[in-house]
Amino acid sequence: MVDNIRMEYNIIIQRCCKLILLHRSVFYYRAKGRSDELLRMRMNEIAAVRVRYGFWHILWRRKSFMDNHKRM
């Protein structure tokens, strides 16, 4: 939206952000992607070997994952 306004009216980014009530840091933010491939492979290995293990057992009891439970 900011880019469209900038092109249409030829005004600076700061002014565009103020017009649509958007903070400039939100405009400049770029997400950093992370690869989950190793994590998925490890969880699949554990699940294949320990069929009766549940998700929480793999996550909490094994302690091999240092990521947040929401990312799992």
PQR file with spaces between the fields and no chain letter, atoms N, CA, C, O and H, PARSE charges and radii, in Angstrom:
ATOM       1  N    MET     1       0.825   -1.190    0.000 -0.4000 1.5000
ATOM       2  CA   MET     1       0.000    0.000    0.000 -0.0000 2.0000
ATOM       3  C    MET     1       0.875    1.262    0.000  0.5500 1.7000
ATOM       4  O    MET     1       0.602    2.234   -0.704 -0.5500 1.4000
ATOM       5  N    VAL     2       1.923    1.209    0.807 -0.4000 1.5000
ATOM       6  CA   VAL     2       2.829    2.359    0.879 -0.0000 2.0000
ATOM       7  C    VAL     2       3.487    2.597   -0.482  0.5500 1.7000
ATOM       8  O    VAL     2       3.603    3.736   -0.932 -0.5500 1.4000
ATOM       9  H    VAL     2       2.145    0.419    1.379  0.4000 1.0000
ATOM      10  N    ASP     3       3.910    1.528   -1.121 -0.4000 1.5000
ATOM      11  CA   ASP     3       4.548    1.676   -2.434 -0.0000 2.0000
ATOM      12  C    ASP     3       3.589    2.253   -3.471  0.5500 1.7000
ATOM      13  O    ASP     3       3.980    3.077   -4.298 -0.5500 1.4000
ATOM      14  H    ASP     3       3.816    0.602   -0.756  0.4000 1.0000
ATOM      15  N    ASN     4       2.344    1.821   -3.423 -0.4000 1.5000
ATOM      16  CA   ASN     4       1.350    2.361   -4.354 -0.0000 2.0000
ATOM      17  C    ASN     4       1.123    3.854   -4.144  0.5500 1.7000
ATOM      18  O    ASN     4       1.040    4.618   -5.106 -0.5500 1.4000
ATOM      19  H    ASN     4       2.026    1.152   -2.752  0.4000 1.0000
ATOM      20  N    ILE     5       1.025    4.259   -2.902 -0.4000 1.5000
ATOM      21  CA   ILE     5       0.828    5.686   -2.588 -0.0000 2.0000
ATOM      22  C    ILE     5       2.050    6.488   -3.016  0.5500 1.7000
ATOM      23  O    ILE     5       1.924    7.580   -3.571 -0.5500 1.4000
ATOM      24  H    ILE     5       1.093    3.639   -2.121  0.4000 1.0000
ATOM      25  N    ARG     6       3.256    5.927   -2.749 -0.4000 1.5000
ATOM      26  CA   ARG     6       4.485    6.635   -3.145 -0.0000 2.0000
ATOM      27  C    ARG     6       4.539    6.869   -4.644  0.5500 1.7000
ATOM      28  O    ARG     6       4.892    7.961   -5.090 -0.5500 1.4000
ATOM      29  H    ARG     6       3.358    5.040   -2.299  0.4000 1.0000
ATOM      30  N    MET     7       4.198    5.868   -5.411 -0.4000 1.5000
ATOM      31  CA   MET     7       4.251    5.998   -6.866 -0.0000 2.0000
ATOM      32  C    MET     7       3.175    6.943   -7.392  0.5500 1.7000
ATOM      33  O    MET     7       3.405    7.720   -8.319 -0.5500 1.4000
ATOM      34  H    MET     7       3.912    4.982   -5.048  0.4000 1.0000
ATOM      35  N    GLU     8       2.009    6.859   -6.785 -0.4000 1.5000
ATOM      36  CA   GLU     8       0.876    7.676   -7.254 -0.0000 2.0000
ATOM      37  C    GLU     8       1.084    9.172   -6.970  0.5500 1.7000
ATOM      38  O    GLU     8       0.864   10.017   -7.838 -0.5500 1.4000
ATOM      39  H    GLU     8       1.822    6.228   -6.032  0.4000 1.0000
ATOM      40  N    TYR     9       1.509    9.476   -5.745 -0.4000 1.5000
ATOM      41  CA   TYR     9       1.580   10.880   -5.329 -0.0000 2.0000
ATOM      42  C    TYR     9       3.000   11.422   -5.206  0.5500 1.7000
ATOM      43  O    TYR     9       3.188   12.612   -4.953 -0.5500 1.4000
ATOM      44  H    TYR     9       1.688    8.790   -5.040  0.4000 1.0000
ATOM      45  N    ASN    10       4.014   10.549   -5.384 -0.4000 1.5000
ATOM      46  CA   ASN    10       5.401   10.975   -5.341 -0.0000 2.0000
ATOM      47  C    ASN    10       5.759   11.664   -4.023  0.5500 1.7000
ATOM      48  O    ASN    10       6.248   12.793   -4.012 -0.5500 1.4000
ATOM      49  H    ASN    10       3.862    9.582   -5.589  0.4000 1.0000
ATOM      50  N    ILE    11       5.504   10.957   -2.904 -0.4000 1.5000
ATOM      51  CA   ILE    11       5.842   11.483   -1.573 -0.0000 2.0000
ATOM      52  C    ILE    11       6.744   10.478   -0.860  0.5500 1.7000
ATOM      53  O    ILE    11       6.869    9.330   -1.286 -0.5500 1.4000
ATOM      54  H    ILE    11       5.106   10.039   -2.913  0.4000 1.0000
ATOM      55  N    ILE    12       7.368   10.922    0.223 -0.4000 1.5000
ATOM      56  CA   ILE    12       8.343   10.090    0.928 -0.0000 2.0000
ATOM      57  C    ILE    12       7.650    8.997    1.745  0.5500 1.7000
ATOM      58  O    ILE    12       6.455    9.068    2.031 -0.5500 1.4000
ATOM      59  H    ILE    12       7.266   11.854    0.569  0.4000 1.0000
ATOM      60  N    ILE    13       8.437    7.995    2.106 -0.4000 1.5000
ATOM      61  CA   ILE    13       7.918    6.842    2.841 -0.0000 2.0000
ATOM      62  C    ILE    13       7.347    7.250    4.189  0.5500 1.7000
ATOM      63  O    ILE    13       6.295    6.753    4.592 -0.5500 1.4000
ATOM      64  H    ILE    13       9.408    7.937    1.874  0.4000 1.0000
ATOM      65  N    GLN    14       8.018    8.140    4.884 -0.4000 1.5000
ATOM      66  CA   GLN    14       7.556    8.575    6.204 -0.0000 2.0000
ATOM      67  C    GLN    14       6.148    9.157    6.113  0.5500 1.7000
ATOM      68  O    GLN    14       5.296    8.861    6.952 -0.5500 1.4000
ATOM      69  H    GLN    14       8.873    8.544    4.557  0.4000 1.0000
ATOM      70  N    ARG    15       5.909    9.960    5.128 -0.4000 1.5000
ATOM      71  CA   ARG    15       4.584   10.580    4.940 -0.0000 2.0000
ATOM      72  C    ARG    15       3.530    9.525    4.576  0.5500 1.7000
ATOM      73  O    ARG    15       2.403    9.572    5.069 -0.5500 1.4000
ATOM      74  H    ARG    15       6.600   10.201    4.447  0.4000 1.0000
ATOM      75  N    CYS    16       3.897    8.596    3.730 -0.4000 1.5000
ATOM      76  CA   CYS    16       2.958    7.521    3.346 -0.0000 2.0000
ATOM      77  C    CYS    16       2.554    6.693    4.553  0.5500 1.7000
ATOM      78  O    CYS    16       1.381    6.361    4.726 -0.5500 1.4000
ATOM      79  H    CYS    16       4.812    8.558    3.330  0.4000 1.0000
ATOM      80  N    CYS    17       3.523    6.364    5.379 -0.4000 1.5000
ATOM      81  CA   CYS    17       3.236    5.564    6.567 -0.0000 2.0000
ATOM      82  C    CYS    17       2.320    6.310    7.527  0.5500 1.7000
ATOM      83  O    CYS    17       1.433    5.713    8.137 -0.5500 1.4000
ATOM      84  H    CYS    17       4.476    6.633    5.238  0.4000 1.0000
ATOM      85  N    LYS    18       2.533    7.598    7.659 -0.4000 1.5000
ATOM      86  CA   LYS    18       1.650    8.401    8.518 -0.0000 2.0000
ATOM      87  C    LYS    18       0.235    8.441    7.976  0.5500 1.7000
ATOM      88  O    LYS    18      -0.728    8.408    8.742 -0.5500 1.4000
ATOM      89  H    LYS    18       3.254    8.083    7.164  0.4000 1.0000
ATOM      90  N    LEU    19       0.104    8.510    6.670 -0.4000 1.5000
ATOM      91  CA   LEU    19      -1.229    8.567    6.064 -0.0000 2.0000
ATOM      92  C    LEU    19      -2.053    7.315    6.334  0.5500 1.7000
ATOM      93  O    LEU    19      -3.259    7.399    6.569 -0.5500 1.4000
ATOM      94  H    LEU    19       0.887    8.537    6.048  0.4000 1.0000
ATOM      95  N    ILE    20      -1.414    6.168    6.301 -0.4000 1.5000
ATOM      96  CA   ILE    20      -2.172    4.931    6.514 -0.0000 2.0000
ATOM      97  C    ILE    20      -1.984    4.377    7.929  0.5500 1.7000
ATOM      98  O    ILE    20      -2.352    3.234    8.201 -0.5500 1.4000
ATOM      99  H    ILE    20      -0.435    6.099    6.110  0.4000 1.0000
ATOM     100  N    LEU    21      -1.414    5.183    8.829 -0.4000 1.5000
ATOM     101  CA   LEU    21      -1.222    4.844   10.244 -0.0000 2.0000
ATOM     102  C    LEU    21      -0.405    3.563   10.419  0.5500 1.7000
ATOM     103  O    LEU    21      -0.778    2.669   11.178 -0.5500 1.4000
ATOM     104  H    LEU    21      -1.116    6.112    8.608  0.4000 1.0000
ATOM     105  N    LEU    22       0.700    3.498    9.708 -0.4000 1.5000
ATOM     106  CA   LEU    22       1.601    2.362    9.770 -0.0000 2.0000
ATOM     107  C    LEU    22       2.959    2.842   10.269  0.5500 1.7000
ATOM     108  O    LEU    22       3.494    3.830    9.765 -0.5500 1.4000
ATOM     109  H    LEU    22       1.002    4.225    9.091  0.4000 1.0000
ATOM     110  N    HIS    23       3.509    2.158   11.244 -0.4000 1.5000
ATOM     111  CA   HIS    23       4.815    2.547   11.745 -0.0000 2.0000
ATOM     112  C    HIS    23       5.883    2.209   10.703  0.5500 1.7000
ATOM     113  O    HIS    23       5.780    1.194   10.015 -0.5500 1.4000
ATOM     114  H    HIS    23       3.074    1.356   11.654  0.4000 1.0000
ATOM     115  N    ARG    24       6.900    3.050   10.587 -0.4000 1.5000
ATOM     116  CA   ARG    24       7.925    2.839    9.570 -0.0000 2.0000
ATOM     117  C    ARG    24       8.692    1.540    9.761  0.5500 1.7000
ATOM     118  O    ARG    24       9.115    0.923    8.784 -0.5500 1.4000
ATOM     119  H    ARG    24       6.984    3.875   11.146  0.4000 1.0000
ATOM     120  N    SER    25       8.876    1.117   11.005 -0.4000 1.5000
ATOM     121  CA   SER    25       9.602   -0.130   11.243 -0.0000 2.0000
ATOM     122  C    SER    25       8.846   -1.327   10.661  0.5500 1.7000
ATOM     123  O    SER    25       9.468   -2.302   10.240 -0.5500 1.4000
ATOM     124  H    SER    25       8.532    1.618   11.799  0.4000 1.0000
ATOM     125  N    VAL    26       7.539   -1.262   10.636 -0.4000 1.5000
ATOM     126  CA   VAL    26       6.736   -2.327   10.030 -0.0000 2.0000
ATOM     127  C    VAL    26       6.953   -2.341    8.523  0.5500 1.7000
ATOM     128  O    VAL    26       7.014   -3.408    7.912 -0.5500 1.4000
ATOM     129  H    VAL    26       7.034   -0.470   10.978  0.4000 1.0000
ATOM     130  N    PHE    27       7.067   -1.191    7.938 -0.4000 1.5000
ATOM     131  CA   PHE    27       7.296   -1.100    6.497 -0.0000 2.0000
ATOM     132  C    PHE    27       8.650   -1.696    6.110  0.5500 1.7000
ATOM     133  O    PHE    27       8.758   -2.387    5.096 -0.5500 1.4000
ATOM     134  H    PHE    27       7.017   -0.324    8.434  0.4000 1.0000
ATOM     135  N    TYR    28       9.682   -1.431    6.912 -0.4000 1.5000
ATOM     136  CA   TYR    28      11.027   -1.876    6.580 -0.0000 2.0000
ATOM     137  C    TYR    28      11.329   -3.299    7.042  0.5500 1.7000
ATOM     138  O    TYR    28      12.361   -3.855    6.665 -0.5500 1.4000
ATOM     139  H    TYR    28       9.595   -0.870    7.735  0.4000 1.0000
ATOM     140  N    TYR    29      10.462   -3.896    7.842 -0.4000 1.5000
ATOM     141  CA   TYR    29      10.708   -5.232    8.384 -0.0000 2.0000
ATOM     142  C    TYR    29      10.758   -6.280    7.277  0.5500 1.7000
ATOM     143  O    TYR    29       9.906   -6.295    6.388 -0.5500 1.4000
ATOM     144  H    TYR    29       9.624   -3.445    8.148  0.4000 1.0000
ATOM     145  N    ARG    30      11.763   -7.155    7.337 -0.4000 1.5000
ATOM     146  CA   ARG    30      11.870   -8.278    6.410 -0.0000 2.0000
ATOM     147  C    ARG    30      12.037   -9.550    7.235  0.5500 1.7000
ATOM     148  O    ARG    30      12.959   -9.640    8.046 -0.5500 1.4000
ATOM     149  H    ARG    30      12.455   -7.142    8.059  0.4000 1.0000
ATOM     150  N    ALA    31      11.176  -10.516    7.042 -0.4000 1.5000
ATOM     151  CA   ALA    31      11.231  -11.765    7.793 -0.0000 2.0000
ATOM     152  C    ALA    31      12.440  -12.589    7.382  0.5500 1.7000
ATOM     153  O    ALA    31      12.843  -12.595    6.218 -0.5500 1.4000
ATOM     154  H    ALA    31      10.427  -10.442    6.383  0.4000 1.0000
ATOM     155  N    LYS    32      13.010  -13.282    8.355 -0.4000 1.5000
ATOM     156  CA   LYS    32      14.151  -14.150    8.093 -0.0000 2.0000
ATOM     157  C    LYS    32      13.662  -15.590    8.163  0.5500 1.7000
ATOM     158  O    LYS    32      13.241  -16.052    9.223 -0.5500 1.4000
ATOM     159  H    LYS    32      12.683  -13.277    9.300  0.4000 1.0000
ATOM     160  N    GLY    33      13.714  -16.285    7.068 -0.4000 1.5000
ATOM     161  CA   GLY    33      13.253  -17.667    7.032 -0.0000 2.0000
ATOM     162  C    GLY    33      14.254  -18.613    7.668  0.5500 1.7000
ATOM     163  O    GLY    33      15.464  -18.398    7.596 -0.5500 1.4000
ATOM     164  H    GLY    33      14.056  -15.909    6.207  0.4000 1.0000
ATOM     165  N    ARG    34      13.730  -19.676    8.300 -0.4000 1.5000
ATOM     166  CA   ARG    34      14.581  -20.691    8.900 -0.0000 2.0000
ATOM     167  C    ARG    34      14.220  -22.042    8.316  0.5500 1.7000
ATOM     168  O    ARG    34      13.058  -22.303    8.007 -0.5500 1.4000
ATOM     169  H    ARG    34      12.747  -19.851    8.358  0.4000 1.0000
ATOM     170  N    SER    35      15.197  -22.881    8.169 -0.4000 1.5000
ATOM     171  CA   SER    35      14.971  -24.201    7.615 -0.0000 2.0000
ATOM     172  C    SER    35      14.613  -25.176    8.735  0.5500 1.7000
ATOM     173  O    SER    35      15.339  -25.291    9.722 -0.5500 1.4000
ATOM     174  H    SER    35      16.142  -22.668    8.420  0.4000 1.0000
ATOM     175  N    ASP    36      13.496  -25.871    8.576 -0.4000 1.5000
ATOM     176  CA   ASP    36      13.050  -26.848    9.558 -0.0000 2.0000
ATOM     177  C    ASP    36      13.372  -28.275    9.129  0.5500 1.7000
ATOM     178  O    ASP    36      12.923  -29.226    9.768 -0.5500 1.4000
ATOM     179  H    ASP    36      12.906  -25.778    7.773  0.4000 1.0000
ATOM     180  N    GLU    37      14.122  -28.433    8.084 -0.4000 1.5000
ATOM     181  CA   GLU    37      14.326  -29.761    7.515 -0.0000 2.0000
ATOM     182  C    GLU    37      15.012  -30.713    8.492  0.5500 1.7000
ATOM     183  O    GLU    37      14.555  -31.845    8.650 -0.5500 1.4000
ATOM     184  H    GLU    37      14.486  -27.661    7.565  0.4000 1.0000
ATOM     185  N    LEU    38      16.087  -30.296    9.150 -0.4000 1.5000
ATOM     186  CA   LEU    38      16.779  -31.156   10.107 -0.0000 2.0000
ATOM     187  C    LEU    38      15.889  -31.514   11.284  0.5500 1.7000
ATOM     188  O    LEU    38      15.883  -32.656   11.744 -0.5500 1.4000
ATOM     189  H    LEU    38      16.458  -29.377    9.022  0.4000 1.0000
ATOM     190  N    LEU    39      15.150  -30.552   11.762 -0.4000 1.5000
ATOM     191  CA   LEU    39      14.242  -30.779   12.877 -0.0000 2.0000
ATOM     192  C    LEU    39      13.167  -31.792   12.508  0.5500 1.7000
ATOM     193  O    LEU    39      12.870  -32.693   13.293 -0.5500 1.4000
ATOM     194  H    LEU    39      15.155  -29.624   11.388  0.4000 1.0000
ATOM     195  N    ARG    40      12.589  -31.654   11.338 -0.4000 1.5000
ATOM     196  CA   ARG    40      11.563  -32.604   10.877 -0.0000 2.0000
ATOM     197  C    ARG    40      12.131  -34.008   10.716  0.5500 1.7000
ATOM     198  O    ARG    40      11.502  -34.989   11.111 -0.5500 1.4000
ATOM     199  H    ARG    40      12.830  -30.922   10.701  0.4000 1.0000
ATOM     200  N    MET    41      13.312  -34.097   10.139 -0.4000 1.5000
ATOM     201  CA   MET    41      13.923  -35.410    9.947 -0.0000 2.0000
ATOM     202  C    MET    41      14.176  -36.098   11.285  0.5500 1.7000
ATOM     203  O    MET    41      13.907  -37.290   11.430 -0.5500 1.4000
ATOM     204  H    MET    41      13.823  -33.299    9.818  0.4000 1.0000
ATOM     205  N    ARG    42      14.689  -35.360   12.258 -0.4000 1.5000
ATOM     206  CA   ARG    42      14.980  -35.939   13.580 -0.0000 2.0000
ATOM     207  C    ARG    42      13.704  -36.389   14.277  0.5500 1.7000
ATOM     208  O    ARG    42      13.673  -37.464   14.875 -0.5500 1.4000
ATOM     209  H    ARG    42      14.908  -34.391   12.141  0.4000 1.0000
ATOM     210  N    MET    43      12.655  -35.582   14.207 -0.4000 1.5000
ATOM     211  CA   MET    43      11.391  -35.963   14.833 -0.0000 2.0000
ATOM     212  C    MET    43      10.803  -37.196   14.164  0.5500 1.7000
ATOM     213  O    MET    43      10.250  -38.060   14.845 -0.5500 1.4000
ATOM     214  H    MET    43      12.680  -34.708   13.721  0.4000 1.0000
ATOM     215  N    ASN    44      10.910  -37.293   12.847 -0.4000 1.5000
ATOM     216  CA   ASN    44      10.424  -38.473   12.128 -0.0000 2.0000
ATOM     217  C    ASN    44      11.218  -39.720   12.490  0.5500 1.7000
ATOM     218  O    ASN    44      10.651  -40.808   12.593 -0.5500 1.4000
ATOM     219  H    ASN    44      11.359  -36.591   12.294  0.4000 1.0000
ATOM     220  N    GLU    45      12.535  -39.571   12.686 -0.4000 1.5000
ATOM     221  CA   GLU    45      13.353  -40.708   13.095 -0.0000 2.0000
ATOM     222  C    GLU    45      12.921  -41.235   14.455  0.5500 1.7000
ATOM     223  O    GLU    45      12.759  -42.441   14.640 -0.5500 1.4000
ATOM     224  H    GLU    45      12.996  -38.687   12.603  0.4000 1.0000
ATOM     225  N    ILE    46      12.737  -40.325   15.404 -0.4000 1.5000
ATOM     226  CA   ILE    46      12.320  -40.721   16.747 -0.0000 2.0000
ATOM     227  C    ILE    46      10.934  -41.359   16.700  0.5500 1.7000
ATOM     228  O    ILE    46      10.698  -42.374   17.354 -0.5500 1.4000
ATOM     229  H    ILE    46      12.869  -39.345   15.254  0.4000 1.0000
ATOM     230  N    ALA    47      10.026  -40.778   15.942 -0.4000 1.5000
ATOM     231  CA   ALA    47       8.664  -41.310   15.845 -0.0000 2.0000
ATOM     232  C    ALA    47       8.645  -42.679   15.176  0.5500 1.7000
ATOM     233  O    ALA    47       7.803  -43.511   15.513 -0.5500 1.4000
ATOM     234  H    ALA    47      10.217  -39.953   15.411  0.4000 1.0000
ATOM     235  N    ALA    48       9.548  -42.931   14.243 -0.4000 1.5000
ATOM     236  CA   ALA    48       9.593  -44.230   13.571 -0.0000 2.0000
ATOM     237  C    ALA    48      10.145  -45.310   14.493  0.5500 1.7000
ATOM     238  O    ALA    48       9.674  -46.447   14.472 -0.5500 1.4000
ATOM     239  H    ALA    48      10.233  -42.255   13.969  0.4000 1.0000
ATOM     240  N    VAL    49      11.144  -44.959   15.303 -0.4000 1.5000
ATOM     241  CA   VAL    49      11.744  -45.928   16.213 -0.0000 2.0000
ATOM     242  C    VAL    49      10.851  -46.166   17.424  0.5500 1.7000
ATOM     243  O    VAL    49      10.642  -47.312   17.823 -0.5500 1.4000
ATOM     244  H    VAL    49      11.527  -44.035   15.320  0.4000 1.0000
ATOM     245  N    ARG    50      10.334  -45.121   17.999 -0.4000 1.5000
ATOM     246  CA   ARG    50       9.484  -45.196   19.200 -0.0000 2.0000
ATOM     247  C    ARG    50       8.043  -44.909   18.808  0.5500 1.7000
ATOM     248  O    ARG    50       7.557  -43.791   18.977 -0.5500 1.4000
ATOM     249  H    ARG    50      10.504  -44.190   17.675  0.4000 1.0000
ATOM     250  N    VAL    51       7.366  -45.916   18.288 -0.4000 1.5000
ATOM     251  CA   VAL    51       6.022  -45.734   17.737 -0.0000 2.0000
ATOM     252  C    VAL    51       5.031  -45.263   18.798  0.5500 1.7000
ATOM     253  O    VAL    51       4.113  -44.502   18.493 -0.5500 1.4000
ATOM     254  H    VAL    51       7.761  -46.825   18.151  0.4000 1.0000
ATOM     255  N    ARG    52       5.208  -45.704   20.018 -0.4000 1.5000
ATOM     256  CA   ARG    52       4.241  -45.361   21.070 -0.0000 2.0000
ATOM     257  C    ARG    52       4.485  -43.976   21.684  0.5500 1.7000
ATOM     258  O    ARG    52       3.654  -43.477   22.441 -0.5500 1.4000
ATOM     259  H    ARG    52       5.954  -46.322   20.266  0.4000 1.0000
ATOM     260  N    TYR    53       5.601  -43.372   21.362 -0.4000 1.5000
ATOM     261  CA   TYR    53       5.876  -42.032   21.879 -0.0000 2.0000
ATOM     262  C    TYR    53       4.881  -41.049   21.279  0.5500 1.7000
ATOM     263  O    TYR    53       4.527  -41.151   20.104 -0.5500 1.4000
ATOM     264  H    TYR    53       6.277  -43.777   20.747  0.4000 1.0000
ATOM     265  N    GLY    54       4.439  -40.114   22.077 -0.4000 1.5000
ATOM     266  CA   GLY    54       3.606  -39.035   21.583 -0.0000 2.0000
ATOM     267  C    GLY    54       4.455  -37.807   21.291  0.5500 1.7000
ATOM     268  O    GLY    54       5.667  -37.801   21.503 -0.5500 1.4000
ATOM     269  H    GLY    54       4.726  -40.031   23.031  0.4000 1.0000
ATOM     270  N    PHE    55       3.804  -36.795   20.811 -0.4000 1.5000
ATOM     271  CA   PHE    55       4.486  -35.549   20.471 -0.0000 2.0000
ATOM     272  C    PHE    55       5.214  -34.963   21.667  0.5500 1.7000
ATOM     273  O    PHE    55       6.380  -34.580   21.561 -0.5500 1.4000
ATOM     274  H    PHE    55       2.819  -36.800   20.639  0.4000 1.0000
ATOM     275  N    TRP    56       4.529  -34.889   22.815 -0.4000 1.5000
ATOM     276  CA   TRP    56       5.125  -34.262   23.989 -0.0000 2.0000
ATOM     277  C    TRP    56       6.276  -35.088   24.536  0.5500 1.7000
ATOM     278  O    TRP    56       7.238  -34.529   25.060 -0.5500 1.4000
ATOM     279  H    TRP    56       3.582  -35.200   22.902  0.4000 1.0000
ATOM     280  N    HIS    57       6.198  -36.378   24.427 -0.4000 1.5000
ATOM     281  CA   HIS    57       7.301  -37.222   24.884 -0.0000 2.0000
ATOM     282  C    HIS    57       8.548  -36.973   24.047  0.5500 1.7000
ATOM     283  O    HIS    57       9.653  -36.860   24.578 -0.5500 1.4000
ATOM     284  H    HIS    57       5.416  -36.833   24.001  0.4000 1.0000
ATOM     285  N    ILE    58       8.363  -36.889   22.744 -0.4000 1.5000
ATOM     286  CA   ILE    58       9.493  -36.602   21.849 -0.0000 2.0000
ATOM     287  C    ILE    58      10.076  -35.232   22.165  0.5500 1.7000
ATOM     288  O    ILE    58      11.294  -35.056   22.214 -0.5500 1.4000
ATOM     289  H    ILE    58       7.466  -36.980   22.312  0.4000 1.0000
ATOM     290  N    LEU    59       9.203  -34.281   22.375 -0.4000 1.5000
ATOM     291  CA   LEU    59       9.650  -32.904   22.586 -0.0000 2.0000
ATOM     292  C    LEU    59      10.299  -32.700   23.953  0.5500 1.7000
ATOM     293  O    LEU    59      11.409  -32.173   24.028 -0.5500 1.4000
ATOM     294  H    LEU    59       8.214  -34.424   22.335  0.4000 1.0000
ATOM     295  N    TRP    60       9.636  -33.102   25.026 -0.4000 1.5000
ATOM     296  CA   TRP    60      10.092  -32.765   26.381 -0.0000 2.0000
ATOM     297  C    TRP    60      11.051  -33.791   26.978  0.5500 1.7000
ATOM     298  O    TRP    60      12.029  -33.415   27.623 -0.5500 1.4000
ATOM     299  H    TRP    60       8.735  -33.530   24.965  0.4000 1.0000
ATOM     300  N    ARG    61      10.793  -35.049   26.778 -0.4000 1.5000
ATOM     301  CA   ARG    61      11.623  -36.058   27.426 -0.0000 2.0000
ATOM     302  C    ARG    61      12.966  -36.229   26.740  0.5500 1.7000
ATOM     303  O    ARG    61      13.961  -36.537   27.397 -0.5500 1.4000
ATOM     304  H    ARG    61       9.998  -35.355   26.254  0.4000 1.0000
ATOM     305  N    ARG    62      13.010  -36.039   25.463 -0.4000 1.5000
ATOM     306  CA   ARG    62      14.250  -36.257   24.727 -0.0000 2.0000
ATOM     307  C    ARG    62      15.230  -35.095   24.898  0.5500 1.7000
ATOM     308  O    ARG    62      16.442  -35.302   24.847 -0.5500 1.4000
ATOM     309  H    ARG    62      12.202  -35.789   24.929  0.4000 1.0000
ATOM     310  N    LYS    63      14.734  -33.905   25.095 -0.4000 1.5000
ATOM     311  CA   LYS    63      15.556  -32.704   25.321 -0.0000 2.0000
ATOM     312  C    LYS    63      16.551  -32.433   24.206  0.5500 1.7000
ATOM     313  O    LYS    63      17.503  -31.674   24.388 -0.5500 1.4000
ATOM     314  H    LYS    63      13.749  -33.736   25.136  0.4000 1.0000
ATOM     315  N    SER    64      16.334  -33.049   23.055 -0.4000 1.5000
ATOM     316  CA   SER    64      17.271  -32.804   21.958 -0.0000 2.0000
ATOM     317  C    SER    64      16.838  -31.616   21.112  0.5500 1.7000
ATOM     318  O    SER    64      17.576  -31.185   20.226 -0.5500 1.4000
ATOM     319  H    SER    64      15.560  -33.665   22.907  0.4000 1.0000
ATOM     320  N    PHE    65      15.656  -31.084   21.374 -0.4000 1.5000
ATOM     321  CA   PHE    65      15.149  -29.943   20.622 -0.0000 2.0000
ATOM     322  C    PHE    65      15.160  -28.720   21.520  0.5500 1.7000
ATOM     323  O    PHE    65      14.563  -28.725   22.597 -0.5500 1.4000
ATOM     324  H    PHE    65      15.056  -31.434   22.094  0.4000 1.0000
ATOM     325  N    MET    66      15.818  -27.704   21.090 -0.4000 1.5000
ATOM     326  CA   MET    66      15.917  -26.496   21.893 -0.0000 2.0000
ATOM     327  C    MET    66      14.983  -25.399   21.393  0.5500 1.7000
ATOM     328  O    MET    66      15.092  -24.249   21.820 -0.5500 1.4000
ATOM     329  H    MET    66      16.303  -27.699   20.215  0.4000 1.0000
ATOM     330  N    ASP    67      14.062  -25.748   20.488 -0.4000 1.5000
ATOM     331  CA   ASP    67      13.143  -24.763   19.950 -0.0000 2.0000
ATOM     332  C    ASP    67      11.863  -24.712   20.762  0.5500 1.7000
ATOM     333  O    ASP    67      11.592  -25.580   21.591 -0.5500 1.4000
ATOM     334  H    ASP    67      13.974  -26.681   20.142  0.4000 1.0000
ATOM     335  N    ASN    68      11.100  -23.694   20.506 -0.4000 1.5000
ATOM     336  CA   ASN    68       9.814  -23.480   21.138 -0.0000 2.0000
ATOM     337  C    ASN    68       8.825  -24.574   20.731  0.5500 1.7000
ATOM     338  O    ASN    68       8.887  -25.071   19.606 -0.5500 1.4000
ATOM     339  H    ASN    68      11.320  -22.989   19.832  0.4000 1.0000
ATOM     340  N    HIS    69       7.913  -24.954   21.631 -0.4000 1.5000
ATOM     341  CA   HIS    69       6.947  -26.006   21.308 -0.0000 2.0000
ATOM     342  C    HIS    69       5.997  -25.583   20.191  0.5500 1.7000
ATOM     343  O    HIS    69       5.465  -26.437   19.481 -0.5500 1.4000
ATOM     344  H    HIS    69       7.862  -24.551   22.545  0.4000 1.0000
ATOM     345  N    LYS    70       5.776  -24.282   20.024 -0.4000 1.5000
ATOM     346  CA   LYS    70       4.881  -23.808   18.961 -0.0000 2.0000
ATOM     347  C    LYS    70       5.519  -23.989   17.581  0.5500 1.7000
ATOM     348  O    LYS    70       4.812  -24.115   16.581 -0.5500 1.4000
ATOM     349  H    LYS    70       6.209  -23.589   20.600  0.4000 1.0000
ATOM     350  N    ARG    71       6.840  -24.003   17.528 -0.4000 1.5000
ATOM     351  CA   ARG    71       7.523  -24.210   16.259 -0.0000 2.0000
ATOM     352  C    ARG    71       7.515  -25.675   15.869  0.5500 1.7000
ATOM     353  O    ARG    71       7.584  -26.005   14.685 -0.5500 1.4000
ATOM     354  H    ARG    71       7.415  -23.901   18.340  0.4000 1.0000
ATOM     355  N    MET    72       7.433  -26.543   16.841 -0.4000 1.5000
ATOM     356  CA   MET    72       7.412  -27.969   16.569 -0.0000 2.0000
ATOM     357  C    MET    72       6.142  -28.324   15.857  0.5500 1.7000
ATOM     358  O    MET    72       5.922  -29.490   15.531 -0.5500 1.4000
ATOM     359  H    MET    72       7.377  -26.274   17.803  0.4000 1.0000
